[in-house]
Every structure is written in structure tokens, then in C-alpha cells.
Amino acid sequence: MALSLQSCDPDEPIKASFEDMIDQTVYDYIADNDSLYSKFLSILKAGNLDKTMSAYNPNGNGYTMFLPTNAAIDQFIEESPRFSTFEELLADKEYVAAMARFHVVNMGIITNDFPFGALPELNLAGQYLTIGFEMGIYKVNNLAPVTEKNIEVSNGYIHIISLALEPVTFTTFKWLKQNPQFSIFAQAVEATGFNETLNRIILRDTVSLNPVTLLVEPDSIYNKNKIFNFDDLVKRISPNSSDYTDEYNPLYNFVGYHILSGSLFLSDFEEESTNYTTFGNNPVQINGKNIDLEIHSKDTLVTLTNDTTFVDYVTFLYDLSNLLTQSGTVHFVNELMLPKQAARAELSFEFYEEQLFNQYREEGGEFLVEDPAMLSSITWTGGNDQLVFVKSEDESNTAWNKDYLVMEGDFSISYTLPPIVQGNYNLSIRANAYSGDNALVEVFFDGVKVGGLVDLTTGGSSSYPYIDVELGTVSLINYEPHVVTVRSLIPGYFYWDVVRFEPI
């Protein structure tokens, strides 16, 4: 299955169906087609979003409106346990405002630029919308089919959808409990105490907690493996220990193995082959470089003479995955996912453990971290008591993902990394090495110096100032967090981009 959607939709934006389109806004288009969209027009007005949709985006990049038809709104009301009439919906000012904002992305996006996962910008409700692709049709949040696309208006684009989108008001655990086809895993989550992790509400301005990604099998997968209830699962996974909240208990590890750190979409796994940190005692290895996204796969597939191929890996139920909750993301897998010792893999760490930095990435620019208590994996001393995070908007910037940390003066900065699979690795850092104002530094791994003096005043070039500084070999005995510390020997600037581990 091709994970990139760009080649699936060659269509260019189309003209709106009226004259003088350039003067027509998103709001004008809806109002001019009142017979088709009058109910969502009322939602916009009740949610006080009509004036916003009549104006240009102050960010300068337009809006994307996923516009439900009147029939879609009627179906939403018919299926809603909360509203019995359209008038009741309009009367709930808080909900209708959230619903209006949920349908609008804060960036103009045509279908050619749709990813297989989260759209690159938040909607006006402060949440991500996701894009799936099923039988030649785009589906928003794996729910709402796009029936007409790329209608260009003066302040963005409109895509018509045949089902209304419902604001995300549930956590991952609440979703599990509300869907009986996941009852076995839901009981295991409660028994191990992970319900607290999956029940956290991660707001956009939350910096002390990170979202999580759940990989989960439906009950039908357990049934296929002769597991028909929670007791059967216990007999299979942890027959000799009933202390399920103990971090060394097999059932605890089984559930924790299904929970990945961070909110990851299918598009995030694409073109990567690496290990992902879990809440269990083993990372999950996912190879996204082949046709399928392969979870803890082996090196080879066995092919018989009758052209039957045995697939020896777990993969995703693509059409159902990329489910968004208030706690993060949910994906569904096609086989029982048992904990397995992951192979070593190339690893790059770019400070994604810090939710504060992830918010800065969305905004772009330079940000002074004023309160060290807002960070969980980064600590520092000196550096004029200032740490700066930069998400560059300069297309020529050669830092990975165009983001990096900046320290200045006499400093020491430490980065606590997630657990890494045991073994020997070549350790390197990536940093700016093209300025006489840069520092000379030394690097420590778990308190032990690695490599020699690192002179960051030279090595790069005007076109490629960021270089990989090889520090030497480190041997990891246990699967546990590790700490990389950089200290200045001669004060100056330090632009820290990446920490890399390459298996040897």
C-alpha cells in the first residue's frame, strides 16, 4: 500500500461556481450556496465564526474548510446521543462553537498536499485532523468522505464532506471503554493501571505531559489466538503472577508494549526503520521502508512455489488507524502483538520528548525558555541562564527539521534520552560548526567523557554549517534512559541539532 497520497490526486484547485470568485470568501461561498449548506451556515453564526470565515487568515496562509452538507448535519443529529433536534445543537453555544472550529484548518491545503496522517496545521479548535484514503476517496478523521475537493476562494480552500465531524471529546481510555469490540485489552489496561496514562487529557498548552500512541488489537484478533476473555489473556501472558501493576509483571509489559511515547501518525512511520519507546520493558521496532509498515518484522519472507507468501510481521489496519483522542493517537493492528526484543537500530534524538518544544515547532520562530521547570528531559546551568529553541522558517537552513537548541557563554546542558536497546553504538552529535563565535566543548555520556575536545568554530561551511561530530563508541548494558551532557571549555555559542546512535 502506498502511504504517500500526493500521487493519488492530480487535481488542481477548481473555480467556485460563481463569478468574481476572487472576491468570495469561505463564508460567501457557503452563503451563496444556502440551499446545500444552510445548516452549517447557522452553525458558523451560532459559533461566532462567521466573521472569521469572511476575512483573511492573519497568518497569511488561508484556511481549509471541510464543509458538511445539510444532509450530513441531519445525519449527525439523527445519530447523536446528545441532540435530538438541530435547534438543540444551536442552543448549546459551547458545543456548537467547538464544532464550527473543528471543521476549519488554520492553513489552506489542497488534496495534492494531504498526508496519510495528520494535516500539517491544527484546526481552529486546537486539534489535528487526519486524512485517510479508502478506495480512491479521501476520508477526514477516517470518517467523513470528501465528495468535492479543492474549491478555491479568496481566503483558502473548501472541501465538501458528506458526514459532519464531531469534536474530539474523549480520551483514549474512554474510547476503549465505549467500544465493546476492544473489551479484552480495555480490561488489561485497567488491571495494569495504564488507564491513568490513557485517560490523560493533553491540551495544546500542556507542557508537563506528553501524548501517547496506542497500538491495539480488537477482540477478534484475540479470539483468533484462542483468547476469548481477560482470564484467557492472563493465562497466556502472566499465568504465574497476579501483581499486574508491577513493572516487571509480564501482563504489565504486554500492555505497556502497546503504548508508545508521543502522538505518532502513520505518516510518521513512513520511510523510517527504527525503535520507538514504549511504556513496557521493550521498544517496538517499526520498519516503514517497505510496502507495508512492519512491526517487529524479521529480515526475510518465506515464499512457496505456489506464490504464497508467509508474512512474518504485524502491520496496521490502515483504514481504521490515525484515530485522534484527547490523549494522543490510536492505531489498530492485524495480529496479536507480543513483546519482543527489538534489534538495534539507528536512532536520532531531536528533543521531541519536550511537549513545550513541540508547541514551538507548530508556531515557528525563536523562543526563550524562561522556566526550566517546564522541561522534563533538558537541564542546564550557566549559558547566561538562557536556553533558546529555534524552529527556523528559512528554507536554506540545514539543521535537521530546521530546529535546534541554542546556548551561549559558559554552560553545561544535559539531555536525558529515552531507553535504548542494549549493544554497541557509534555516538555522534550534530551541531553548527561554522563561526568563530562558537564554543569549544566536551561531551559526556552517562557522566563519562567521550571523544576529545570538540572545536565548533570550524568544520562546517557557509552552505552546510551543521556537521556530524563523531565522538566514539558507547556500550549499553541495560535497556534504560541515558544522559548526554555537553560542557563548554571555551565559552561561545552552541547550536545543538541532533544526538545520533549508529549500531556497530
DAWOJO-V593066 format. One record per helix or strand. SS is the DSSP state (a for helix, b for strand). FROM is the first residue (numbers start at 1). TO is the last residue. If there is no record, write none. Layout:
ss: <SS:SS>
from: <FROM:FROM>
to: <TO:TO>
//
This chain:
ss: <a:b:a:a:a:a:b:a:a:a:b:a:b:b:b:b:b:b:a:a:a:b:a:a:a:b:a:b:b:b:b:b:b:b:b:b:b:b:a:b:a:b:a:b:a:b:b:b:b:b:b:b:b:b>
from: <6:14:21:26:34:52:63:70:86:93:104:111:118:123:130:137:144:156:172:180:195:212:219:230:250:259:266:273:278:284:294:302:309:314:316:323:328:347:355:365:372:378:383:387:400:403:411:423:438:440:448:466:480:492>
to: <8:15:23:32:46:54:68:79:91:102:105:113:118:123:134:140:153:161:178:192:198:216:224:237:257:261:269:276:278:287:295:303:310:314:316:324:333:349:363:369:374:382:385:391:402:409:420:432:438:445:455:476:490:503>
//
